[in-house]
Amino acid sequence: MEEGGFVDLALSLISHERLSNGVQVCVARGVHNGTEVGFRFRLPPAWKQGTLGDTGITTYQSTLDVESVGAASDDFVAILANLYGGPLRPEKMAPSTTFTAISLQGIPAQLEAGSTKIKLFFEPKEDSDEAYERDYAEHYLNIDFASRVVEFHEKDPEYRDAMLRALSGVEQP
C-alpha cells in the first residue's frame, strides 16, 4: 500500500521458531494483487543495549538477515520494484542480505513479548564514498507478534533503488 508517498507492505507472520542456539527464524508472507510474496528473517540471540541520543529510548543493536524463501521472495522484490516505480527491476531476491538493526521499540530477542520496531540499515562494503552513498539504505521492519503482522516500511523514497539492490544483489546499472 502507498500512503503519503511511502510504499509500506504488511505481511502475515506465518511462523516463528526459536532455534536451540537462540536464533529466531520468522517467515512473513502475504498476497499482493493475487501474487504470494514473502521472505524469511533471522534475529540473533544477542543484542547490544543502548540509548537513542538524548531521548532516553532504550535500543538494542545487532544484525538481522533477510532471506529468500524462493518464488514468493522473488515476487516480493519484483512487486516492491514495481511499487517503487524506478528504473531498477530485479527479478530475484538474493539468498540472504545482512542489515545492521536497531530496535526503536520492543526487545528483538523477545519477539513474543509484544510489538517490536526495528530500523534496518544496509551498509555496503564499498571503498569509494560515492559507491557507499549510492548503495546505503534504511528501512523499517516492524513485528507485532500478538497480531502476527510483519510490516516492511519505507523510511525515505531516496533509498528505493539502494534497498532493491541490497535485497536482490543487483549491481548498479
PyMOL commands that set and color helices and strands:
alter all, ss='L'
color gray80, all
select helices_A, chain A and resi 71-84+108-113+129-135+157-168
alter helices_A, ss='H'
color red, helices_A
select strands_A, chain A and resi 2-3+6-18+24-32+35-43+48-52+57-67+96-105+115-122+137-144+149-154
alter strands_A, ss='S'
color yellow, strands_A
deselect
rebuild
show_as cartoon
